[in-house]
Amino acid sequence: MQMKVGLLFSLTGITSITERGQYEAASFAISEFNEQHAEIEAIVRDISSDPRKSAEEAEALALDGVKIFIGCYTSACRKAVLPVLEKYDCLLVYPTLYEGQEDHPNVFYTGEVPNQQVHILIDYFMHHYGKRIYLIGNDYIYPRETNEQVKTYTSGKNGEVIEERYVPFGNQEFHEVIQDIILKKPDVIFSTLVGKSVPAFYRKYKQMGLSPESVPIFSPITKETEIEAMGAEFGAGHYSSASYFQSLSNPLNQSFIQRFHRFSEGKKPVSSVMYNTYLGTKIVLDSMLKLRAFDREKIMGYMGGKRMDTACGTLRVDANGRHLSRPVKIGKALPDGQFDIVWDSDKNINPEPFKISTRKASRVNEIVLEAWGQISEEAIIALSENGTIQYLSRKAAELTGFRKGNRLTKKMIGQLNDAFQVISHEAKHKHLLLLKPRIGRKSIPVMKFGRVRTRNEQYQLELETARIAAQSTANVLILGETGTGKEVVAKSIHEMSDRRNGPLISVNTGLIPKNLIASELFGYVEGTFTGARKGGAIGKFEAAQKGTLFLDEIGDMPMDLQVILLRALETKRIVRLGDTNEREVDIRIIAATNRNLPEEIAYGNTFRSDLYYRLNVLSLTIPPLRERPEDIEGLIREMLEELKDSYGDGPDQVNGEALQLLVEYPWPGNIRELRNVIERAYLLARSKARDITQDDFPANLRGYTARKPMQQLSLREVEKDAISKALRETKSVLEAARKLGIARSTLYRKIKEFGISI
Ligand SMILES: Nc1ncnc2c1ncn2[C@@H]1O[C@H](COP(=O)(O)OP(=O)(O)OP(=O)(O)O)[C@@H](O)[C@H]1O
């Protein structure tokens, strides 16, 4: 029986520190199997911590006849591969602890689920160290999902998550996070950092004077392999939990380690994810041999209920062959990089991947609350038993300044009564507060920042960051949907900074052909390429000397150029294309994007996390126009003034009914769309010598009134309708984009997102 097995591991990339060890463990299990049966051909593919690459490599191997896969360390990679497993009916041995919330019929999960690892760590540190917890993780599925469960679990035990921080996948800069830890003085840190972030965090932790004696770090991830990567002195005293530790002194483990070290020709540390890889591979291969079949269903059926003696005790595969029941230990790292076992469950803990659901119940509740929050006059806050905010509507956040996860004391709840009419409803495990501003409460005064004016509390907070940015030379990242005014804010920052007498140069990376971006930014010398100007040309970096460079649509920057841009930002020097001279540049960068860069870093691999980090020294998010209806009237007034200057006398105002419609419309194209609507209406009303009325609005906006009652709950539907309508009424995508007041690239993205056919 000859059989191909696909090994999907990141031999390079952010999590390669850990996955190389898993790859060796899988190879070892296959080599032991082949010593007796010589039937397995292992085909390894480097997935480089990249979900898209994982799916592509898995599909190529599946087409080549591979039925069994081993690997996919990160949850993002595992989830990306699931559709391939389904399509070709393959089996994945997933040998890594994970966040649970999944029980896929094509996966044999040999790592620990949260109730076998995370809950145990929490019980331990709450008992020994305290209940004030600081969560730090990378920004992707595993840390976020795990932390949702940590919050629920700890709040049920009167613990308090005092901070929850996420850094980009691969981030290695922790100065600011550790300063924050020093300031907030938690009892413990719970870390779900992975890959290169792990050594960077632990090292900086010690270097900045924190120690496990004062605030220990508990992490389900940081094991022997990661401790070796950081240097044992940095890991010593911190904790982890798993079924397996290299230091287990039973004969099965000693024999395993000896054989493994002989195989790998060295004394590399062995960690639980490695042992789980070895074990999973061995169990599946042995089952195949017994059955003389590769059929996924048969293998899983055969494995279901099996017991086996292993280096970490007697394990049992659950009835459907997907998870393991296992004993669990807690280890405290020693100065030699091994773990001292400080707690042992002694008996098996059954896997309960859905023990704490972050989806079903809470999501349904959230959906109900969300919908209610949108239509209700009142602001809504839902508290857990111990007063932690589990949900608050946008209105509630605006009125109170509270955030999800804040804990409200009885006194704070009492104080709300002074400012609001409060209706309080206490049910089992939940406390619901409905707030109505007291009549006569003054509206928030307008805040001005350059050309920007806003009454919106959230936007005012963001503009505080813009003010700080104006007084510093730090790089700034402006986030916000298309047309929200990112360029206007960038301009205001420049004009209010010390650089106001220098140039402000804008580059829209999304609009420049990819092969010309480098020469646009960095310039070139004569003869560098066909069509190059005589005498060469300077690029935007040099043109912005002593001023500000505004990089719009930074999310569209190709990966290879991101490396060059990062270097220029770090060294403050550039080299013109075709030149060898380095030139110093003294500029401040403001970048903007309407894309979700952390998500693209984690799942899409289209943006470098180090560049993101460099740009994101100060960041501010401009709320979409639909979230600040209180600003619409003021914006219209300004626009009418400007239009009067350009076109001469015209209507002074929008009539009441029309204004109401403008305030309620969801504005997918934000201020740009509002501007287009007002300009058109101004000209039409002017020709009729009257105020602006609904008749002066385009059909998609007028039509909004008739459909309003149904639409209130679904802004996406409104947006989709507006786009479909604009496409029907125009001859090209470009024309439709103009009509909607959004960029063509944004319209293409939305067409794809909504599945509209053109
Ligand atoms: N505060 C404001 N007052 C009046 N007009 C504004 C304001 N902010 C933005 N605008 C107008 O809205 C339009 C879009 O603004 P801007 O180009 O700054 O948005 P953006 O977020 O950078 O858009 P994109 O993401 O598409 O590049 C412009 O016509 C601008 O003049």
PDBQT file of the ligand as one rigid body, heavy atoms in Angstrom, charges set to zero:
ROOT
HETATM    1  N1  LIG A 801     -15.101  68.432   6.841  1.00  0.00    +0.000 N 
HETATM    2  C1  LIG A 801     -15.428  68.616   5.562  1.00  0.00    +0.000 A 
HETATM    3  N2  LIG A 801     -16.157  69.655   5.186  1.00  0.00    +0.000 NA
HETATM    4  C2  LIG A 801     -16.523  69.809   3.908  1.00  0.00    +0.000 A 
HETATM    5  N3  LIG A 801     -16.189  68.978   2.918  1.00  0.00    +0.000 NA
HETATM    6  C3  LIG A 801     -15.446  67.926   3.237  1.00  0.00    +0.000 A 
HETATM    7  C4  LIG A 801     -15.024  67.681   4.576  1.00  0.00    +0.000 A 
HETATM    8  N4  LIG A 801     -14.314  66.554   4.602  1.00  0.00    +0.000 NA
HETATM    9  C5  LIG A 801     -14.296  66.098   3.337  1.00  0.00    +0.000 A 
HETATM   10  N5  LIG A 801     -14.966  66.931   2.525  1.00  0.00    +0.000 N 
HETATM   11  C6  LIG A 801     -15.136  66.761   1.082  1.00  0.00    +0.000 C 
HETATM   12  O1  LIG A 801     -15.479  65.390   0.820  1.00  0.00    +0.000 OA
HETATM   13  C7  LIG A 801     -14.776  64.893  -0.286  1.00  0.00    +0.000 C 
HETATM   14  C8  LIG A 801     -13.952  63.702   0.135  1.00  0.00    +0.000 C 
HETATM   15  O2  LIG A 801     -12.924  64.105   1.033  1.00  0.00    +0.000 OA
HETATM   16  P1  LIG A 801     -11.505  63.385   1.060  1.00  0.00    +0.000 P 
HETATM   17  O3  LIG A 801     -10.949  63.255  -0.333  1.00  0.00    +0.000 OA
HETATM   18  O4  LIG A 801     -10.679  64.050   2.085  1.00  0.00    +0.000 OA
HETATM   19  O5  LIG A 801     -11.967  61.941   1.557  1.00  0.00    +0.000 OA
HETATM   20  P2  LIG A 801     -11.108  60.606   1.675  1.00  0.00    +0.000 P 
HETATM   21  O6  LIG A 801     -11.579  59.941   2.906  1.00  0.00    +0.000 OA
HETATM   22  O7  LIG A 801      -9.659  60.937   1.581  1.00  0.00    +0.000 OA
HETATM   23  O8  LIG A 801     -11.598  59.812   0.402  1.00  0.00    +0.000 OA
HETATM   24  P3  LIG A 801     -10.909  58.521  -0.321  1.00  0.00    +0.000 P 
HETATM   25  O9  LIG A 801     -10.822  57.420   0.694  1.00  0.00    +0.000 OA
HETATM   26  O10 LIG A 801     -11.873  58.184  -1.415  1.00  0.00    +0.000 OA
HETATM   27  O11 LIG A 801      -9.578  59.006  -0.809  1.00  0.00    +0.000 OA
HETATM   28  C9  LIG A 801     -13.957  66.045  -0.820  1.00  0.00    +0.000 C 
HETATM   29  O12 LIG A 801     -14.674  66.659  -1.858  1.00  0.00    +0.000 OA
HETATM   30  C10 LIG A 801     -13.827  66.974   0.366  1.00  0.00    +0.000 C 
HETATM   31  O13 LIG A 801     -13.663  68.308  -0.059  1.00  0.00    +0.000 OA
ENDROOT
TORSDOF 0
